[in-house]
Structures are given as C-alpha cells and as structure tokens.
Amino acid sequence: MEIYLLACAWAVYFFVHSFLAANRVKKWVEMTLPKAFRFYRIGYNIIAFSSLLPLLFWSITTPNTALNFPAWSRYPGAFFVAFGLYLLIRAFQAFDGAEFLGLKEEATPKLVQKGMYQYVRHPLYLATIVLIFGLFLCLPTQKMALTLLISYTYIGIGYRLEERKLIAIFGAEYLAYQQRVKALIPYIV
C-alpha cells in the first residue's frame, strides 16, 4: 500500500511542477496578482524544493523491499550519483543563480546555447536521469525502482512540455536549435 501512496505522491509532485511552470499559469498569476508576481519564481522554487526533499527522503530511508542486486553495483551507482551532481552544477553555470532562484528579477529571456546547452537542450533533465539511476544502483529497492520509473516517465513528458513553451517564447531561433542539438543525451536522443 505504501508503494502506491509513494507513486501517487510522485505523480502529484510532477503534475504541480509542470502546472506551475506553464506559461498560462504564470500569465494568470501575473494578471490576477501583479504586485505579487515578482515573487512567483522564488515561490515556485520553494514549493519545488520543499516538496522534492521529503519525497526523496521517503523513497530512500523508509523500510523497503530490497531487489536482488550484487553488492558491487553500489560502486557504479556512486559514480553515477557523483556524475549526476557534476552535471547539475555544470548545467546551472549557464544561468545567473540569483535570477534562477527568484532572488533577482528575471531579465528578458535569452535562449541559452552555451556550456552544456551546446551539447544537449535539457541538461538538467540529463543530470536527473544520471543521478536517479545512480541512486537506484546504490539503493536497489522497490521504492527506488518506482522513483526511477516515474521520474523517467515524467522526464519523457516534461521535456516535451518544456519544448512547446520554449518554441512559444523563442520561435524560429529555438526550432533551429532543436535541429542542431539533441534533447536529452548528446549525439543520441
């Protein structure tokens, strides 16, 4: 029963994450609460991080059925966790951190095509793919398998939603970028 609750919690998390990131929702908030809109980005980040951490904690620390993986799988798992964290750091280097977190007003949007973004259009999703895979290898349990499955399903949907949003914002510039750079895995996908 607990595994079903965890699956529902992850599904709600990913739905809320995409819902709040949608341009329509942002525009509605901006029109309805114009003075408060300048806090939208920081509010979004607070909601995203404060709900992600308990879900990860629940997936990792609560009693769980272990899957039959060899003990040595934890070594490549640790490598993938470290590599995923490295990719996250590298991906964030393309942004102004204060602006990304909502601590500073957002400037006019510019299509980032430098750093990791010259190799893959969604390096944050790539980092998440690698990181979650590493966590699964380190902790091969039913809950981590579920977390991996739901996360990968969301990434497959989420990056497409993000693509639509970016095409709406950047138009032909983004379409040309799509033709040159793969979405999730450099030179492959």
MODELLER restraints for C-alpha pairs under 7 A, 6 or more apart:
rsr = mdl.restraints
at = mdl.atoms
rsr.add(forms.Gaussian(group=physical.xy_distance, feature=features.Distance(at['CA:3:A'], at['CA:143:A']), mean=6.50, stdev=0.5))
rsr.add(forms.Gaussian(group=physical.xy_distance, feature=features.Distance(at['CA:7:A'], at['CA:146:A']), mean=7.00, stdev=0.5))
rsr.add(forms.Gaussian(group=physical.xy_distance, feature=features.Distance(at['CA:14:A'], at['CA:154:A']), mean=6.82, stdev=0.5))
rsr.add(forms.Gaussian(group=physical.xy_distance, feature=features.Distance(at['CA:17:A'], at['CA:48:A']), mean=6.58, stdev=0.5))
rsr.add(forms.Gaussian(group=physical.xy_distance, feature=features.Distance(at['CA:20:A'], at['CA:44:A']), mean=6.97, stdev=0.5))
rsr.add(forms.Gaussian(group=physical.xy_distance, feature=features.Distance(at['CA:29:A'], at['CA:37:A']), mean=6.49, stdev=0.5))
rsr.add(forms.Gaussian(group=physical.xy_distance, feature=features.Distance(at['CA:30:A'], at['CA:37:A']), mean=5.20, stdev=0.5))
rsr.add(forms.Gaussian(group=physical.xy_distance, feature=features.Distance(at['CA:38:A'], at['CA:105:A']), mean=6.85, stdev=0.5))
rsr.add(forms.Gaussian(group=physical.xy_distance, feature=features.Distance(at['CA:39:A'], at['CA:102:A']), mean=6.88, stdev=0.5))
rsr.add(forms.Gaussian(group=physical.xy_distance, feature=features.Distance(at['CA:41:A'], at['CA:101:A']), mean=6.64, stdev=0.5))
rsr.add(forms.Gaussian(group=physical.xy_distance, feature=features.Distance(at['CA:41:A'], at['CA:102:A']), mean=4.65, stdev=0.5))
rsr.add(forms.Gaussian(group=physical.xy_distance, feature=features.Distance(at['CA:42:A'], at['CA:101:A']), mean=5.69, stdev=0.5))
rsr.add(forms.Gaussian(group=physical.xy_distance, feature=features.Distance(at['CA:42:A'], at['CA:102:A']), mean=4.17, stdev=0.5))
rsr.add(forms.Gaussian(group=physical.xy_distance, feature=features.Distance(at['CA:42:A'], at['CA:103:A']), mean=6.54, stdev=0.5))
rsr.add(forms.Gaussian(group=physical.xy_distance, feature=features.Distance(at['CA:45:A'], at['CA:101:A']), mean=6.42, stdev=0.5))
rsr.add(forms.Gaussian(group=physical.xy_distance, feature=features.Distance(at['CA:59:A'], at['CA:143:A']), mean=5.44, stdev=0.5))
rsr.add(forms.Gaussian(group=physical.xy_distance, feature=features.Distance(at['CA:59:A'], at['CA:144:A']), mean=5.95, stdev=0.5))
rsr.add(forms.Gaussian(group=physical.xy_distance, feature=features.Distance(at['CA:60:A'], at['CA:144:A']), mean=6.88, stdev=0.5))
rsr.add(forms.Gaussian(group=physical.xy_distance, feature=features.Distance(at['CA:64:A'], at['CA:141:A']), mean=6.31, stdev=0.5))
rsr.add(forms.Gaussian(group=physical.xy_distance, feature=features.Distance(at['CA:64:A'], at['CA:142:A']), mean=6.69, stdev=0.5))
rsr.add(forms.Gaussian(group=physical.xy_distance, feature=features.Distance(at['CA:64:A'], at['CA:143:A']), mean=6.72, stdev=0.5))
rsr.add(forms.Gaussian(group=physical.xy_distance, feature=features.Distance(at['CA:65:A'], at['CA:141:A']), mean=5.58, stdev=0.5))
rsr.add(forms.Gaussian(group=physical.xy_distance, feature=features.Distance(at['CA:65:A'], at['CA:142:A']), mean=5.75, stdev=0.5))
rsr.add(forms.Gaussian(group=physical.xy_distance, feature=features.Distance(at['CA:66:A'], at['CA:140:A']), mean=6.03, stdev=0.5))
rsr.add(forms.Gaussian(group=physical.xy_distance, feature=features.Distance(at['CA:66:A'], at['CA:141:A']), mean=4.23, stdev=0.5))
rsr.add(forms.Gaussian(group=physical.xy_distance, feature=features.Distance(at['CA:66:A'], at['CA:142:A']), mean=6.45, stdev=0.5))
rsr.add(forms.Gaussian(group=physical.xy_distance, feature=features.Distance(at['CA:67:A'], at['CA:140:A']), mean=5.46, stdev=0.5))
rsr.add(forms.Gaussian(group=physical.xy_distance, feature=features.Distance(at['CA:67:A'], at['CA:141:A']), mean=5.11, stdev=0.5))
rsr.add(forms.Gaussian(group=physical.xy_distance, feature=features.Distance(at['CA:67:A'], at['CA:142:A']), mean=6.65, stdev=0.5))
rsr.add(forms.Gaussian(group=physical.xy_distance, feature=features.Distance(at['CA:69:A'], at['CA:140:A']), mean=6.64, stdev=0.5))
rsr.add(forms.Gaussian(group=physical.xy_distance, feature=features.Distance(at['CA:73:A'], at['CA:137:A']), mean=5.78, stdev=0.5))
rsr.add(forms.Gaussian(group=physical.xy_distance, feature=features.Distance(at['CA:73:A'], at['CA:138:A']), mean=6.80, stdev=0.5))
rsr.add(forms.Gaussian(group=physical.xy_distance, feature=features.Distance(at['CA:74:A'], at['CA:137:A']), mean=5.58, stdev=0.5))
rsr.add(forms.Gaussian(group=physical.xy_distance, feature=features.Distance(at['CA:74:A'], at['CA:138:A']), mean=4.32, stdev=0.5))
rsr.add(forms.Gaussian(group=physical.xy_distance, feature=features.Distance(at['CA:77:A'], at['CA:134:A']), mean=4.01, stdev=0.5))
rsr.add(forms.Gaussian(group=physical.xy_distance, feature=features.Distance(at['CA:77:A'], at['CA:135:A']), mean=6.21, stdev=0.5))
rsr.add(forms.Gaussian(group=physical.xy_distance, feature=features.Distance(at['CA:77:A'], at['CA:137:A']), mean=4.56, stdev=0.5))
rsr.add(forms.Gaussian(group=physical.xy_distance, feature=features.Distance(at['CA:77:A'], at['CA:138:A']), mean=4.90, stdev=0.5))
rsr.add(forms.Gaussian(group=physical.xy_distance, feature=features.Distance(at['CA:78:A'], at['CA:134:A']), mean=6.08, stdev=0.5))
rsr.add(forms.Gaussian(group=physical.xy_distance, feature=features.Distance(at['CA:78:A'], at['CA:138:A']), mean=6.43, stdev=0.5))
rsr.add(forms.Gaussian(group=physical.xy_distance, feature=features.Distance(at['CA:80:A'], at['CA:130:A']), mean=5.80, stdev=0.5))
rsr.add(forms.Gaussian(group=physical.xy_distance, feature=features.Distance(at['CA:80:A'], at['CA:131:A']), mean=5.91, stdev=0.5))
rsr.add(forms.Gaussian(group=physical.xy_distance, feature=features.Distance(at['CA:80:A'], at['CA:133:A']), mean=6.93, stdev=0.5))
rsr.add(forms.Gaussian(group=physical.xy_distance, feature=features.Distance(at['CA:80:A'], at['CA:134:A']), mean=4.45, stdev=0.5))
rsr.add(forms.Gaussian(group=physical.xy_distance, feature=features.Distance(at['CA:81:A'], at['CA:130:A']), mean=6.86, stdev=0.5))
rsr.add(forms.Gaussian(group=physical.xy_distance, feature=features.Distance(at['CA:81:A'], at['CA:131:A']), mean=4.61, stdev=0.5))
rsr.add(forms.Gaussian(group=physical.xy_distance, feature=features.Distance(at['CA:81:A'], at['CA:134:A']), mean=4.66, stdev=0.5))
rsr.add(forms.Gaussian(group=physical.xy_distance, feature=features.Distance(at['CA:81:A'], at['CA:135:A']), mean=6.22, stdev=0.5))
rsr.add(forms.Gaussian(group=physical.xy_distance, feature=features.Distance(at['CA:84:A'], at['CA:127:A']), mean=4.64, stdev=0.5))
rsr.add(forms.Gaussian(group=physical.xy_distance, feature=features.Distance(at['CA:84:A'], at['CA:128:A']), mean=6.52, stdev=0.5))
rsr.add(forms.Gaussian(group=physical.xy_distance, feature=features.Distance(at['CA:84:A'], at['CA:130:A']), mean=5.00, stdev=0.5))
rsr.add(forms.Gaussian(group=physical.xy_distance, feature=features.Distance(at['CA:84:A'], at['CA:131:A']), mean=4.35, stdev=0.5))
rsr.add(forms.Gaussian(group=physical.xy_distance, feature=features.Distance(at['CA:85:A'], at['CA:127:A']), mean=6.88, stdev=0.5))
rsr.add(forms.Gaussian(group=physical.xy_distance, feature=features.Distance(at['CA:85:A'], at['CA:131:A']), mean=6.72, stdev=0.5))
rsr.add(forms.Gaussian(group=physical.xy_distance, feature=features.Distance(at['CA:87:A'], at['CA:127:A']), mean=5.17, stdev=0.5))
rsr.add(forms.Gaussian(group=physical.xy_distance, feature=features.Distance(at['CA:88:A'], at['CA:124:A']), mean=5.93, stdev=0.5))
rsr.add(forms.Gaussian(group=physical.xy_distance, feature=features.Distance(at['CA:88:A'], at['CA:127:A']), mean=5.42, stdev=0.5))
rsr.add(forms.Gaussian(group=physical.xy_distance, feature=features.Distance(at['CA:90:A'], at['CA:116:A']), mean=6.81, stdev=0.5))
rsr.add(forms.Gaussian(group=physical.xy_distance, feature=features.Distance(at['CA:91:A'], at['CA:116:A']), mean=5.82, stdev=0.5))
rsr.add(forms.Gaussian(group=physical.xy_distance, feature=features.Distance(at['CA:91:A'], at['CA:123:A']), mean=5.79, stdev=0.5))
rsr.add(forms.Gaussian(group=physical.xy_distance, feature=features.Distance(at['CA:91:A'], at['CA:124:A']), mean=6.13, stdev=0.5))
rsr.add(forms.Gaussian(group=physical.xy_distance, feature=features.Distance(at['CA:94:A'], at['CA:114:A']), mean=6.82, stdev=0.5))
rsr.add(forms.Gaussian(group=physical.xy_distance, feature=features.Distance(at['CA:94:A'], at['CA:115:A']), mean=6.21, stdev=0.5))
rsr.add(forms.Gaussian(group=physical.xy_distance, feature=features.Distance(at['CA:98:A'], at['CA:104:A']), mean=5.43, stdev=0.5))
rsr.add(forms.Gaussian(group=physical.xy_distance, feature=features.Distance(at['CA:99:A'], at['CA:105:A']), mean=6.10, stdev=0.5))
rsr.add(forms.Gaussian(group=physical.xy_distance, feature=features.Distance(at['CA:99:A'], at['CA:106:A']), mean=5.59, stdev=0.5))
rsr.add(forms.Gaussian(group=physical.xy_distance, feature=features.Distance(at['CA:116:A'], at['CA:123:A']), mean=6.41, stdev=0.5))
rsr.add(forms.Gaussian(group=physical.xy_distance, feature=features.Distance(at['CA:117:A'], at['CA:123:A']), mean=6.63, stdev=0.5))
rsr.add(forms.Gaussian(group=physical.xy_distance, feature=features.Distance(at['CA:118:A'], at['CA:181:A']), mean=6.81, stdev=0.5))
rsr.add(forms.Gaussian(group=physical.xy_distance, feature=features.Distance(at['CA:119:A'], at['CA:181:A']), mean=6.08, stdev=0.5))
rsr.add(forms.Gaussian(group=physical.xy_distance, feature=features.Distance(at['CA:119:A'], at['CA:186:A']), mean=5.47, stdev=0.5))
rsr.add(forms.Gaussian(group=physical.xy_distance, feature=features.Distance(at['CA:120:A'], at['CA:181:A']), mean=5.72, stdev=0.5))
rsr.add(forms.Gaussian(group=physical.xy_distance, feature=features.Distance(at['CA:120:A'], at['CA:182:A']), mean=5.25, stdev=0.5))
rsr.add(forms.Gaussian(group=physical.xy_distance, feature=features.Distance(at['CA:120:A'], at['CA:183:A']), mean=5.40, stdev=0.5))
rsr.add(forms.Gaussian(group=physical.xy_distance, feature=features.Distance(at['CA:120:A'], at['CA:184:A']), mean=5.75, stdev=0.5))
rsr.add(forms.Gaussian(group=physical.xy_distance, feature=features.Distance(at['CA:120:A'], at['CA:185:A']), mean=6.31, stdev=0.5))
rsr.add(forms.Gaussian(group=physical.xy_distance, feature=features.Distance(at['CA:120:A'], at['CA:186:A']), mean=5.38, stdev=0.5))
rsr.add(forms.Gaussian(group=physical.xy_distance, feature=features.Distance(at['CA:121:A'], at['CA:181:A']), mean=6.32, stdev=0.5))
rsr.add(forms.Gaussian(group=physical.xy_distance, feature=features.Distance(at['CA:121:A'], at['CA:182:A']), mean=6.24, stdev=0.5))
rsr.add(forms.Gaussian(group=physical.xy_distance, feature=features.Distance(at['CA:121:A'], at['CA:183:A']), mean=4.74, stdev=0.5))
rsr.add(forms.Gaussian(group=physical.xy_distance, feature=features.Distance(at['CA:121:A'], at['CA:184:A']), mean=6.55, stdev=0.5))
rsr.add(forms.Gaussian(group=physical.xy_distance, feature=features.Distance(at['CA:122:A'], at['CA:183:A']), mean=5.82, stdev=0.5))
rsr.add(forms.Gaussian(group=physical.xy_distance, feature=features.Distance(at['CA:122:A'], at['CA:184:A']), mean=5.66, stdev=0.5))
rsr.add(forms.Gaussian(group=physical.xy_distance, feature=features.Distance(at['CA:123:A'], at['CA:184:A']), mean=6.76, stdev=0.5))
rsr.add(forms.Gaussian(group=physical.xy_distance, feature=features.Distance(at['CA:125:A'], at['CA:155:A']), mean=6.58, stdev=0.5))
rsr.add(forms.Gaussian(group=physical.xy_distance, feature=features.Distance(at['CA:125:A'], at['CA:184:A']), mean=6.90, stdev=0.5))
rsr.add(forms.Gaussian(group=physical.xy_distance, feature=features.Distance(at['CA:126:A'], at['CA:184:A']), mean=5.55, stdev=0.5))
rsr.add(forms.Gaussian(group=physical.xy_distance, feature=features.Distance(at['CA:126:A'], at['CA:185:A']), mean=6.71, stdev=0.5))
rsr.add(forms.Gaussian(group=physical.xy_distance, feature=features.Distance(at['CA:129:A'], at['CA:152:A']), mean=6.89, stdev=0.5))
rsr.add(forms.Gaussian(group=physical.xy_distance, feature=features.Distance(at['CA:132:A'], at['CA:148:A']), mean=6.00, stdev=0.5))
rsr.add(forms.Gaussian(group=physical.xy_distance, feature=features.Distance(at['CA:133:A'], at['CA:148:A']), mean=6.69, stdev=0.5))
rsr.add(forms.Gaussian(group=physical.xy_distance, feature=features.Distance(at['CA:136:A'], at['CA:144:A']), mean=5.39, stdev=0.5))
rsr.add(forms.Gaussian(group=physical.xy_distance, feature=features.Distance(at['CA:136:A'], at['CA:145:A']), mean=6.39, stdev=0.5))
rsr.add(forms.Gaussian(group=physical.xy_distance, feature=features.Distance(at['CA:136:A'], at['CA:148:A']), mean=6.99, stdev=0.5))
rsr.add(forms.Gaussian(group=physical.xy_distance, feature=features.Distance(at['CA:166:A'], at['CA:174:A']), mean=6.76, stdev=0.5))
rsr.add(forms.Gaussian(group=physical.xy_distance, feature=features.Distance(at['CA:167:A'], at['CA:174:A']), mean=5.71, stdev=0.5))
rsr.add(forms.Gaussian(group=physical.xy_distance, feature=features.Distance(at['CA:167:A'], at['CA:175:A']), mean=6.72, stdev=0.5))
rsr.add(forms.Gaussian(group=physical.xy_distance, feature=features.Distance(at['CA:182:A'], at['CA:188:A']), mean=6.69, stdev=0.5))
rsr.add(forms.Gaussian(group=physical.xy_distance, feature=features.Distance(at['CA:182:A'], at['CA:189:A']), mean=5.41, stdev=0.5))
rsr.add(forms.Gaussian(group=physical.xy_distance, feature=features.Distance(at['CA:183:A'], at['CA:189:A']), mean=5.84, stdev=0.5))
